[in-house]
C-alpha cells in the first residue's frame, strides 16, 4: 500500500467531476472499474502502468514542465497545471512515483517549429486533384453505407468482404478513418453507419463538402498539435507527444489524411487554402475550386443504356442518378448504366415511371433514347407484381397476381430465413413487411411495399447511426460512487485502510497510541488482527500480545511487510 496515495486521494476528492472525467479518460480507466472510494482510485492511479499512460498523453510543453518539476525547480504555475493531470497530491507536491517516472524519460528539448514551405502552382494543382478524388471516393463510401451498413471486424477496420464489394472506391481504411474523424460515420454494433450529418453533406457541392471536411478535421486534431484555432506545422507533429511510443505512427497517419484532403502536398509543401486553416481562419475553398473543373448539370443519354456526364456532375443530381443506375466510373467524366434492377430499386425508393422520365429529360443534352424509355416502361409494368404488406395479426402478407411467381418465392432457398408459409393464395411471414420487401427485391423479385389499404409505400433503405446520447458521461456512475463513499472523517478512513492493509500482509508497523494522560507512546507491533474497533498484534519489544482501541491510534507506519 503506497504512502503517497492519501494526499492524492485528497486531491481527487477536491476535483470537479469534469476534471475527474478527463483524468480517468487520459489514464485509460474502465468506466466499470471496481473502485470503492478515492483511496482505491489514488492507489490505482499511482501504479506504474497508469502513470505511464498519463505521461504518454503529455504535450511537449507539459512534459517539459513535469520534467523540470521532477528535478526540483518547477516553473511558475506548473503545479496547478499538473494537478489537473493527477500528478500533484493534496499538499501541492509532485507525487514521488510520478517524479521518478518522469525522470526516467529523456528531457524535452526546445520546440523547433519547422513550417512547410508554400506550394508551387503545379504542386497546388495536384493537391486539389487529390482533394477532389478523396471527396468523390468518400461520397461513394457513404452512399454504399447508407443503404447497407458496412461490416467491421473486431479491430474496427472494414472486413475483407466489404473491401471486395467496393474495390473501386479507393483506400477504404483511409476513407473510413477520415469519415469517422469528421463525424460522417459512426461504428454501431460492429457496423459502420452514416450519420444524419452525412445526409446533408452528400447533397452539398464539392466546395461545401470540402469545407465541412477540412473544418471537422481541424477540430478533431489532438490538442498537442493545435495552435489556437489552427494547427502547428505538420513537420513538427512527430514531437508533439514526446513520451508516447505510439504517437509518431499516429502523427504519420494524420499527415496522410491531411494529404488526402489536399492540406499538404506530396512534396511536403503547403497550399494556399491550407495555410489559412493552419492559422485558424475559417476554411475557404475558393482558391482550391478554381483549380478544378466546373460542376455540370447536364449529361448525355446513349442508346446502350448508359449516361455520360461531361464533367463532375452536381452532387444532388449525381445522388439521384445513382439511385436509378449502376455507377461505372468515378472519373471527372462519370459513367452510369441503367438496368432493370437499378430502376426497380429506384421505384421501391419512391420513383415512378413518370418521375424518372421527367428527370432524365430535364438533365439530358440529347433526346431520350428509345431503348431506355422502353426499359423504364417495362420495369414499371413489372414493378408491384409482388405486393408485401402487414396483416391483421402484426405479421406480413406476400401476394401476387402471378401464381407461378408466388410459387417461385415459396420454394426459393435464399428466402428461407423469412419463414414464408402458404396460406391460400398468399404467403405469410412473421418478419416485418419492410424487411420482407427488401429481401424479395434483393432476390430480384418485383416487390412493392403496401399499407393495410393496399396503397404503395415508398421506402428508403437507410439505417443511420443513432445520435449520441446527450450528456452521456461514461464515468458519471463511477465518480458518483467514489463521492458517495467519501465520509466526513478522511483521517479515520485512511487509518482504517492502513491497518487493514497491515493485517492482511502481517506487516511490522510502528503505531503511535494516545495515552489517557494526553501523552503518546510508540509501539512496534506485528499486526495480526482487526475487528470490533481494536487492533491486535505482538509487541516486538515486550514480546507480548497487545490489543489497542483503534480510536486511540494516532498514526501507523509500516516498517516491514
Helices and strands as residue ranges (DSSP letters): H 5-14, H 17-26, H 38-45, H 48-56, H 60-70, H 78-83, H 96-103, H 121-147, E 150-151, H 160-165, H 172-181, E 185-188, E 191-194, H 196-203, H 206-220, G 223-225, E 226-227, E 230-231, G 234-239, H 247-260, H 272-279, H 286-289, E 300-301, E 306-308, H 315-323, E 326-329, E 335-337, H 340-348, H 353-363, H 370-382, E 386-390, E 396-400, H 403-411, G 413-418, E 421-423, E 426-429, H 433-442, E 447-449, H 476-484, H 490-504, E 508-514, E 520-531, E 534-539, E 544-549, G 550-552, E 553-560
